[in-house]
Amino acid sequence: MAWLTGILLFLATVIAMEGVAYAAHRWVMHGPGWVLHESHHRPRTGNWELNDLYAVIFAVPSITLIFGGVNLDWGGWAIWVGAGIAAYGAIYFGFHDVIVHKRLNHRYVARSNYMKRIVQAHRLHHAVETKQGTVSFGFLCAPPAEELKAELKRRERAGVRAPVRP
């Protein structure tokens, strides 16, 4: 496979993974997979939560494709697609776990309009602690916060976490 074709396939996979992540988050994690994902909508009591098992689950296709491409003669396409899935996972970890949830200590503050939008959209997603009623399921693409707030208001704030009192 030509390098340019491989790089284009890699980039297309990274972009497509946002759609896959959206669908998995909306219809699996907030559906039958809520048994694991619910831990992510509750205060974390340690370094790990049940939701972290999704990282392992979502790594399986990437590992399988790269292994098959390298060792089982599936072709170069499998390596590039597997690498694209892994790259999306790394980007997701950086944005979601490091920047938004601060699972690693840092002093980064979102300053660009894009980063502010992504962080605020994810925080509005977490304002709802129930399986239903949540907004903003994507991560690298998110609607403006004003739209999300309006949707929560339209739903009469069903499932929205009560304010913490000092």
Secondary structure as a PSIPRED ss2 file (coil, helix, strand):
# PSIPRED VFORMAT (PSIPRED V4.0)

   1 M C   1.000  0.000  0.000
   2 A C   1.000  0.000  0.000
   3 W H   0.000  1.000  0.000
   4 L H   0.000  1.000  0.000
   5 T H   0.000  1.000  0.000
   6 G H   0.000  1.000  0.000
   7 I H   0.000  1.000  0.000
   8 L H   0.000  1.000  0.000
   9 L H   0.000  1.000  0.000
  10 F H   0.000  1.000  0.000
  11 L H   0.000  1.000  0.000
  12 A H   0.000  1.000  0.000
  13 T H   0.000  1.000  0.000
  14 V H   0.000  1.000  0.000
  15 I H   0.000  1.000  0.000
  16 A H   0.000  1.000  0.000
  17 M H   0.000  1.000  0.000
  18 E H   0.000  1.000  0.000
  19 G H   0.000  1.000  0.000
  20 V H   0.000  1.000  0.000
  21 A H   0.000  1.000  0.000
  22 Y H   0.000  1.000  0.000
  23 A H   0.000  1.000  0.000
  24 A H   0.000  1.000  0.000
  25 H H   0.000  1.000  0.000
  26 R H   0.000  1.000  0.000
  27 W H   0.000  1.000  0.000
  28 V H   0.000  1.000  0.000
  29 M H   0.000  1.000  0.000
  30 H C   1.000  0.000  0.000
  31 G C   1.000  0.000  0.000
  32 P C   1.000  0.000  0.000
  33 G C   1.000  0.000  0.000
  34 W H   0.000  1.000  0.000
  35 V H   0.000  1.000  0.000
  36 L H   0.000  1.000  0.000
  37 H H   0.000  1.000  0.000
  38 E H   0.000  1.000  0.000
  39 S H   0.000  1.000  0.000
  40 H H   0.000  1.000  0.000
  41 H H   0.000  1.000  0.000
  42 R C   1.000  0.000  0.000
  43 P C   1.000  0.000  0.000
  44 R C   1.000  0.000  0.000
  45 T C   1.000  0.000  0.000
  46 G C   1.000  0.000  0.000
  47 N C   1.000  0.000  0.000
  48 W C   1.000  0.000  0.000
  49 E C   1.000  0.000  0.000
  50 L H   0.000  1.000  0.000
  51 N H   0.000  1.000  0.000
  52 D H   0.000  1.000  0.000
  53 L H   0.000  1.000  0.000
  54 Y H   0.000  1.000  0.000
  55 A H   0.000  1.000  0.000
  56 V H   0.000  1.000  0.000
  57 I H   0.000  1.000  0.000
  58 F H   0.000  1.000  0.000
  59 A H   0.000  1.000  0.000
  60 V H   0.000  1.000  0.000
  61 P H   0.000  1.000  0.000
  62 S H   0.000  1.000  0.000
  63 I H   0.000  1.000  0.000
  64 T H   0.000  1.000  0.000
  65 L H   0.000  1.000  0.000
  66 I H   0.000  1.000  0.000
  67 F H   0.000  1.000  0.000
  68 G H   0.000  1.000  0.000
  69 G H   0.000  1.000  0.000
  70 V H   0.000  1.000  0.000
  71 N H   0.000  1.000  0.000
  72 L C   1.000  0.000  0.000
  73 D C   1.000  0.000  0.000
  74 W C   1.000  0.000  0.000
  75 G C   1.000  0.000  0.000
  76 G H   0.000  1.000  0.000
  77 W H   0.000  1.000  0.000
  78 A H   0.000  1.000  0.000
  79 I H   0.000  1.000  0.000
  80 W H   0.000  1.000  0.000
  81 V H   0.000  1.000  0.000
  82 G H   0.000  1.000  0.000
  83 A H   0.000  1.000  0.000
  84 G H   0.000  1.000  0.000
  85 I H   0.000  1.000  0.000
  86 A H   0.000  1.000  0.000
  87 A H   0.000  1.000  0.000
  88 Y H   0.000  1.000  0.000
  89 G H   0.000  1.000  0.000
  90 A H   0.000  1.000  0.000
  91 I H   0.000  1.000  0.000
  92 Y H   0.000  1.000  0.000
  93 F H   0.000  1.000  0.000
  94 G H   0.000  1.000  0.000
  95 F H   0.000  1.000  0.000
  96 H H   0.000  1.000  0.000
  97 D H   0.000  1.000  0.000
  98 V H   0.000  1.000  0.000
  99 I H   0.000  1.000  0.000
 100 V H   0.000  1.000  0.000
 101 H C   1.000  0.000  0.000
 102 K C   1.000  0.000  0.000
 103 R C   1.000  0.000  0.000
 104 L C   1.000  0.000  0.000
 105 N C   1.000  0.000  0.000
 106 H C   1.000  0.000  0.000
 107 R C   1.000  0.000  0.000
 108 Y C   1.000  0.000  0.000
 109 V C   1.000  0.000  0.000
 110 A C   1.000  0.000  0.000
 111 R C   1.000  0.000  0.000
 112 S C   1.000  0.000  0.000
 113 N H   0.000  1.000  0.000
 114 Y H   0.000  1.000  0.000
 115 M H   0.000  1.000  0.000
 116 K H   0.000  1.000  0.000
 117 R H   0.000  1.000  0.000
 118 I H   0.000  1.000  0.000
 119 V H   0.000  1.000  0.000
 120 Q H   0.000  1.000  0.000
 121 A H   0.000  1.000  0.000
 122 H H   0.000  1.000  0.000
 123 R H   0.000  1.000  0.000
 124 L H   0.000  1.000  0.000
 125 H H   0.000  1.000  0.000
 126 H H   0.000  1.000  0.000
 127 A H   0.000  1.000  0.000
 128 V E   0.000  0.000  1.000
 129 E C   1.000  0.000  0.000
 130 T C   1.000  0.000  0.000
 131 K C   1.000  0.000  0.000
 132 Q C   1.000  0.000  0.000
 133 G C   1.000  0.000  0.000
 134 T C   1.000  0.000  0.000
 135 V C   1.000  0.000  0.000
 136 S C   1.000  0.000  0.000
 137 F C   1.000  0.000  0.000
 138 G C   1.000  0.000  0.000
 139 F C   1.000  0.000  0.000
 140 L C   1.000  0.000  0.000
 141 C C   1.000  0.000  0.000
 142 A C   1.000  0.000  0.000
 143 P C   1.000  0.000  0.000
 144 P C   1.000  0.000  0.000
 145 A H   0.000  1.000  0.000
 146 E H   0.000  1.000  0.000
 147 E H   0.000  1.000  0.000
 148 L H   0.000  1.000  0.000
 149 K H   0.000  1.000  0.000
 150 A H   0.000  1.000  0.000
 151 E H   0.000  1.000  0.000
 152 L H   0.000  1.000  0.000
 153 K H   0.000  1.000  0.000
 154 R H   0.000  1.000  0.000
 155 R C   1.000  0.000  0.000
 156 E C   1.000  0.000  0.000
 157 R C   1.000  0.000  0.000
 158 A C   1.000  0.000  0.000
 159 G C   1.000  0.000  0.000
 160 V E   0.000  0.000  1.000
 161 R C   1.000  0.000  0.000
 162 A C   1.000  0.000  0.000
 163 P C   1.000  0.000  0.000
 164 V C   1.000  0.000  0.000
 165 R C   1.000  0.000  0.000
 166 P C   1.000  0.000  0.000
